[in-house]
Amino acid sequence: MATIGEALSAGTSRLRAAGSESARLDAELLLGWSVGADRTALVAHSEAPVDDASAASYETALQRREAGEPVAYIRGIKEFYGLAFAVDRRALIPRPETELLVGEAERDVAWRLTSAPRPAGTPNVRIVDVGTGSGAIAITLATLLRKRRMLAEVTLVAVDCSADALALARENAVAHAVADSATFVHADLLPDSEPPFDLILANLPYIPGPQIAELPIAASFEPAVALDGGPDGLAVIRRLLAALPGRLTDEGSALLEIGYDQGPAVQEAVAALPGAWTCRIQADLSGQPRLAHVDRSTLRPAAR
Ligand SMILES: C[S@@+](CC[C@H](N)C(=O)[O-])C[C@H]1O[C@@H](n2cnc3c(N)ncnc32)[C@H](O)[C@@H]1O
C-alpha cells in the first residue's frame, strides 16, 4: 500500500509526463479528493497509507486528468469568490478573472441602493446575468447582497441559451440557498418578456472561433457555446451591445467581461450605438484590460 507522499510523487510524475503545467497541484487536488482530505492534511500526513478504495479512485482521477480533463470536472467542484460551485460538462468552469465583474457589480448595486433615499414603493433594482453558465456571477452576487441585507431590494434574472447550463445553475442556487431570489430563464440573450434592467452583467463567449482549436486540451471538455465568440470573438457581445439602448433603463449600466485585446473593438461598437454612451475598460488584478463598463454618458457621476 503506497503512502500519501509516494502517491503524490507518482501522480505528479505521471501528470507532468502527460503535459500538465500544474502537475503537483493537480495531483494534490485529486489525491485530496480521493482520500477526503485537504491539501494541508496531505502534506502533514505524507507517511500515512492510502487505503485501497482511495487508491482506486485516485487512479481513475489520474487517468481522466492524463486524458486532458480539467481537475474541476473530475472533482465536480470549483471555488469561485470563496464559494464552492458544482461544475460538470454542462457549463464552463468559472474563472478567477470573472471575480472582478462580480465585485464591481456588488459595488454598483450598493451604490444604487444607498446613493439616494428609497421611499416605500421604490421599485427593486433589476439585474440580469446573461450567459449564466454554472450561475457563478448571479449566485455569488446574490450571496454578497444577502450579507449586506440588500437581496430583497433587487430582482435577479439569470439567462442562458443552454438548458443544461441553466439546470446546473439552478442546482448551485439551491446549494447556496438563493434559488428563491433569482429567476432562471432559457433564452437567447435578454428575454423579450422582461422589462428593462438597471444592471446587465455578462461573461459571454469571447474567444475567436479560429483560436478554439489552439486552446489547451482542457477547454475541449467545456461546451463550445460557452467559448466560441465567432470569427473575431465578439459576435455574441456585439449582439448584446446592440440590444442595450432598448433593454437598459435610463440610468442603467452594463458590465461585460471581454478578452484582454478586445477593449478598442468593444469601445468602437459602443460608440456606434444610437444615443450617447461611455465605455470604460477596467484592468484586472494582473493588469489585463478585461471588464467593459458601458453607461449612458450623461447620467453617472464619474466617481461613485
Ligand atoms: C463564458 S461562459 C460564462 C459562464 C458564467 N457566466 C461564468 O462566468 O462562469 C458563457 C455562457 O454564455 C452562454 N451563452 C452563449 N451564447 C448565449 C446567448 N446567445 N444567449 C444566452 N446565453 C448564451 C453559454 O451557454 C455559456 O453558459
The ligand as an ORCA input file, in Angstrom:
! r2SCAN-3c Opt
* xyz 0 1
  C     -18.068     32.127    -20.984
  S     -19.471     31.223    -20.412
  C     -19.722     32.062    -18.859
  C     -20.459     31.284    -17.826
  C     -20.569     32.013    -16.471
  N     -21.261     33.276    -16.618
  C     -19.210     32.256    -15.882
  O     -18.767     33.423    -15.816
  O     -18.559     31.289    -15.460
  C     -20.712     31.863    -21.479
  C     -22.133     31.381    -21.254
  O     -22.979     32.104    -22.158
  C     -23.942     31.232    -22.692
  N     -24.374     31.791    -23.977
  C     -23.708     31.792    -25.152
  N     -24.431     32.430    -26.104
  C     -25.563     32.860    -25.487
  C     -26.728     33.547    -25.952
  N     -26.844     33.972    -27.212
  N     -27.715     33.789    -25.060
  C     -27.622     33.353    -23.781
  N     -26.558     32.679    -23.301
  C     -25.535     32.437    -24.146
  C     -23.241     29.899    -22.791
  O     -24.165     28.820    -22.833
  C     -22.381     29.922    -21.521
  O     -23.056     29.336    -20.438
*
